[in-house]
Amino acid sequence: MKKYALTSILLSLIISLLPLHAQNNKDQANDFNTPLHLMEPDYNTPYGVPKTETIKQDLDRILAYLQEVTPAVLVNNQTGKVIKKTDQIDQHSGLKKGDFRLSSYEWGVTYAAMLTAAEVTGDERYKTYATDRFRFISEIRPAFEKVLGDYGSSDPQMRQILRPAALDDAGAMCAAMIKASRMEPGLELEPVIANYMNYIMHYEYRLHDGTFARKRPQMNTVWLDDMFMSIPAIVQMGALTGESRYFDEAVRQISLFREKMYVKEKGLFRHGWVEAADRQPAFFWGRANGWALLTLVETLDVLPVSHPGRDGILELLKSHISGLAALQSGEGFWHQLLDRNDSYLETSATAIYVYAIARAINKGWISPVIYGPVATLGWNAVATKINQQGQVEGTCVGTGMAFDPAFYYSRPTSVYAAHGYGPVIWAGAEMIRLLNNLFPRMNDNAVQFYQKEQSTPAPIFSLGGRTDQITSGSSRKKNNPVLFLIGDSTVKNGSGKGDNDQWGWGSFFEQFFDTTRVTVENHALGGRSSRTFITEGLWDKVLRGIREGDYLFIQFGHNDGGPLHTGRARASLKGIGDESQWVIMERNGGHEEVFTYGHYLRLYIRQAKARGAIPVVLSHTPGNSWEGDRMLRNSDTYGKWSKEVAEEEGVRYIDLNDLIATQCEAMGKEQTNELYKDRVHTSREGALLFGKTLIEGIRSTPDFQLNQLIKQ
């Protein structure tokens, strides 16, 4: 009876609680009442697109810390008094001790990163940090040279500068000094640079095949670190002097290191290689792979496009980045030993990878769609290691070479490990550049990178097909005008997404405008001439979307030469007259009346004006062809004819051909080569520069209302 009564009481209690349980269920998120796929995940590392202002604040904290703890000051080591004049330097003089040395390979990286940060952010304090210390070294060097000669000893840091005894002493500092000298002539670093380069080229130990090597920990050991401690300085010397022997040696060294160190199946470099070993050690240390990756990026930055070794280095870079991306942890970091997930997550290697991947995207070498999120996640991880004092946490201290995993697993980390500061500054600066160049945003809870700004506020959205099939006028916002672009592959190459690393200037043109007031539609198509853009029906499709108040930029000419009726059969007749010629088309036997280049331009202009639009005629971009120091122009042919038609029709004309050529002549052939992928088509960097040059052309056009829609 008691058992029955107890059971009844419990049953009543359960029944009484059921409504409360049901009410709680009603309030909980479930598949019926909530889109669960949009729930915010619990990330260990902040996830999403970082703000450039936040990155700059992170970098500013590091800069403030380093300014305080790395003084460029001389002291008397016996009295501690500050030395203000170089004639007071003697055997007791030395650099004032701070948290970090002013002359080391780690600080060579930091100086180079400071220069990049200044370039990207426009904040001169970063450049000043490097140039002030370089100028300081240059000024005190002769006096310490005399002390060393007189007494046989000198301040350890100065001795490292005066008598380098390892690649660690010379390479990174030399590369940074060359960059600074190219950026700011007058630093008088030539003697220091020459001394460093003399050591690298003539005194560093090498194997019989010429590979840079060391005699530790085993005889004839190749260290992956030494790729970075040598090659960037050598290739920078080539850029400084124009001497091909430096470029050739840099490419040769990369080939030698690749043969010994690169494991293609993994997409990784081993840390060490021992000449006497029948089987090589397989420890893929994170920071050493960072030095290798950084070397490839640094080399491609300045190696001439025409150099026969460039394509091989670019392929190696892509392969290495692919291998590294596959090993990124869910927290965004990479591991101390890359392929061993139980080794710790390390900051400096992660920062180097972020910089190199972001740099490769910005240069157009790899896909932003695939690798932009990798760099972003990596930066978000690195940013968590910048403390409030501006110190970088989680950096592995200096590391030798070992042939067992425990050595790498157990290396300490420290905020005083100098290896972390340069890579983090470099990574942050290049991420700012990346975020300014592209349009990342969240789509279906994931970071995605886009070439154009996505205006929809929807958390999940589709892009509506390929950008080269955009419906004319579909980008229009309310009654805002649309700027239509028509032309050839120099305006939009392929699909407009960097096919074969080639870009047209139109792919980036919208970023220069206030997209709340105007949008840009790039309807150009590669291989088309002023004639075939019409005969293939492309112009009719564009014309349908044009309204009163819109703008039409017209750029043809590259493809208007050649045969009239055979082969690609796209040529127009030369000139601007009314003559025409009937031809029988080889491909189909059909008849076509071919008109002059000027006739087709007039057709675009008149039909656009009939709809109330504002046409603008552009001369076509110049090819990378020179006579001496002068870039060839089209001022006697298509440029001349474009201008004449524009004047006859009373529309604006911008001589883009001359504007770009003038800019390239100021840069010189070597830098211009970096803008082109072949004689005509441009890299991402070239397309961006050409678009920016056109913006300047628009700004200088009098009484042009489009100026009001350009970002200020």
DAZI-V813156 format. One record per pair of residues at least 6 apart in sequence whose C-alpha atoms are under 8 Angstrom apart, sorted by the first residue. I is the first residue (numbers start at 1). J is the second residue. Records with the same first field share a line. If there is no record, write none. Layout:
# DAZI-V813156
I->J  J
This chain:
# DAZI-V813156
29->36
30->36
38->444  445
43->331
44->331
45->331  332  380  381  384
46->380  381
47->377  380
48->376  377  441  442  446  447
49->376  440  441  442  447
50->376  380
52->431  432  435
55->383  428  429  432
56->121  428  429  432
58->383  386  390
59->390  425  428
60->390
61->388  389  390
62->386  389  390  391  392  421  425
63->126  390
64->390
65->389  390  391
67->129
69->98  99  100
70->97  98  99  100  101  102
71->96  97  98
72->95  96  102  132  133  136
73->82  83  95  96
74->82  83  84  93  94  95  96
75->81  82  83  93  94  95  96
76->82  83  92  93  94
77->92  93  94
78->92
83->89  93
86->139  140  143
87->143
89->143  144  147
90->143  144  147
91->147  148  151  153  154  155
93->155
94->154  155
95->155  157
99->416
100->416  418
101->107  157
102->133  157
103->157  158  160  161  169  173
104->168  169  172  173
105->168  169  170  171  172  173  229
106->172  418  419  422
107->172  173  418  419  422
108->172  173  174  175  176
109->172  173  176  422  423
110->421  422  423  425  426
111->129  130  176  422
112->130  175  176  179  180  422
113->422  423  425  426  429
114->126  127  129  130  422  425  426
115->126  127  130  180
116->426  429  430
117->123  126  127  425  426  428  429  430
118->124  125  126  127
120->429  430  432  433
121->429  432
130->180
131->180  187
134->177  187  189
135->187  188  189
138->187  188  189  192
141->158  162
144->154  158
145->162
147->153  154
148->154  159
153->159
160->169
161->169  170  192  196
162->192  195
164->170  196  199
165->199  204
166->204
167->200  204  226  229  230
168->226  229
170->196  197  199  200  229  230
171->196  197  200  228  229  230  231  232  233
172->228  229  230  232  233
174->192  193  196  197  233
175->232  233  234  236  237
176->233
177->189  193
178->193  233  236  237  240
179->236
181->187  188  189
182->240
197->233  234
200->230
204->212
205->212  213  214
206->212  213  214
207->213  220
210->253
211->222  253  256  257
212->222  226  253
213->220  221  222  223  226
214->220  221  222  223
215->221
217->401
218->274
219->274  275
220->274  275  276
221->272  273  274  275
222->272  273  274  275
223->271  272  273  401
224->257  261  269  270  271  272  288  289  291  292
225->271  288  289  291  292
227->253  254  257  291  292  295
228->291  292  294  295
231->250  253  254  295  299
232->250  295  298  299
234->246  247  249  250
235->246  247  250  299  302  303
236->299  302
237->243  246
238->244  245  246  247
239->302  303
247->303
250->299
251->309  310  313
254->313
258->269
260->273
261->269  270  271  272  273
262->268  269  270
263->269  270
264->319
266->323
267->319  320  321  322  323  324
268->284  289  320  323  324
269->284  289  292
270->281  282  283  284  285  289
271->281  282  283  284  285  288  289  401
272->280  281  283  401
273->280  281
274->280
281->403
283->337  403  404  405
284->337  338  339
285->336  337  338  408
286->334  335  336  337  338  346  349  350
287->336  348  349  352
288->349
289->349
290->349  352  353
291->352
293->317  320  321  353  356
294->352  353  356
296->313  314  317
297->317  356  359  360
300->310  313  314
303->310
304->310  670  673  674
305->673  674  677
306->673
314->365
318->365  366
321->357
325->371  374
327->334  338  339
328->334  335  374
329->335
331->377  381
332->374  377  378  379  380  381
333->345  346  347  350  378  381  382
334->345  346  347  349  350
335->341  343  344  345  346
336->343  344  345  346  349  408  409
337->343  344  408  409
343->409
344->409
345->394
346->394  395  396
347->382  385  393  394  395  396  420
348->394  395  396  419  420  421  423  424
350->378  382
351->378  379  382  420  423  424  426  427
352->423  424  426  427
353->375  378
354->374  375  376  378  379  427  431
355->375  423  426  427  428  430  431
356->427
357->371  372  375
358->372  375  427  430  431  434
359->430  434
360->366
361->367  368  371  372  434
362->433  434  437  684  685
363->683  684  685
364->498  501  502  683  684  685
365->501
366->501
368->449  450
369->448  449  450
372->448  449
373->447  448  449
375->431
376->431
379->427  428  431
382->424
385->392  393  394
386->392  393
387->393
391->415
392->415  420  421  424
393->413  414  415  420
394->413  414  415
395->413  414  415  417  419  420
396->411  412  413  414  417  419
397->411  412  413  414  417  418  419
398->417  419
399->411
402->408
438->449  450  451  452
439->449  450  451  452  453  454
440->447  448  449  450
441->447  448  449  450
442->448  459
443->459  460  461
444->459  460  461
445->459  460
451->497  507  508
452->508  510  511
466->495
467->495  496
468->495  496  522  523  524  525
469->523
470->521  523
471->541  542  545
472->521  541  542  543  544  545  546
473->482  521  542  545  546
474->545
475->482  519  520  521
476->482  518  519
477->516  517  518  519
480->517  518  519
481->517  518  519  547  549  550  551
482->518  519  520  521  546  550  551
483->518  519  520  521  550  551  552  553
484->520  521  522  523  550  551  552  553
485->491  506  520  521  522  523  524  552  553  554
486->522  523  524  525  552  553  554  555
487->523  524  525  526  528  529  530  533  554  555  556
488->524  525  526  527  528  529  555  556  558  559
489->503  504  524  525  526  527  528  681
490->503  504  505  526  621  680  681  682
491->503  504  505  506  507  522  524  525  555
492->503  504  505  506  507  522  523  524  525  526
493->499  502  503  504  525  526
494->525  526
496->503  504  507
497->503  507
498->684
501->677  683  684
502->677  681  682  683  684
503->681  682  683  684  687
504->681  682  684  687
505->686  687  688  689  690  691
506->522  687  691
507->522  687
508->687  688  691
509->520  688  691  692
510->519  520
512->692  695  710  711
513->519  709  710  711
514->709  710  711
517->709
518->709
523->542
527->559
528->559  570
529->556  557  558  559  560  570  571  572
530->556  557  559  560  572  597  600  601
531->560  570  571  572  594  595  597  600
532->570
533->539
534->540
543->607  608
546->608  611  613
547->611  612  613
548->611  612  613
549->612  613  614
550->612  613  614
551->613  614  615  616
552->608  613  614  615  616
553->615  616  617  618
554->601  615  616  617  618
555->617  618  619  620
556->618  619  620
557->619  620  638
558->620
559->570  571
560->570  571  572  597
561->570  571  572
562->569  570  571
563->569  570  571
564->570  571  572  583  594
565->583  584  585  586
566->585  586  587
567->586  587
569->585
572->594  595  596  597
573->580  594  595  596  597
574->596  597
575->596  597  598  637  638  641
576->596  597  598  599  641  645
577->596  598  599
578->595  596  599
579->595  596
580->593  594  595  596
581->593  594  595
582->591  592  593  594
583->591  592  593  594
584->590  591  592
585->591  592
597->641
598->641  642  645
601->642  645
602->645  649
605->615  649
608->614  615
609->615
614->651
615->651  652
616->646  651  652  653  654
617->642  643  646  651  652  653  654
618->642  653  654  655  656
619->634  638  639  642  643  653  654  655  656  657
620->638  639  656  657
621->656  657  660
622->631  632  633  634  657  658  660  661  680
623->632  679  680  681
624->631  632  672  673  676  678  679  680
625->631  632  679
626->632
629->665  668  669
630->665
631->661  662  664  665
632->661
633->657  658  661
634->640  657
639->655  657
642->653
643->653  655
646->652  653
647->653
654->697  698  701
655->697
656->693  694  697
659->693  694  697
660->690  693
664->671  672
674->683  685  686
675->682  683  684  685  686  687
676->682  683  686
677->683
698->704  706  707
699->707
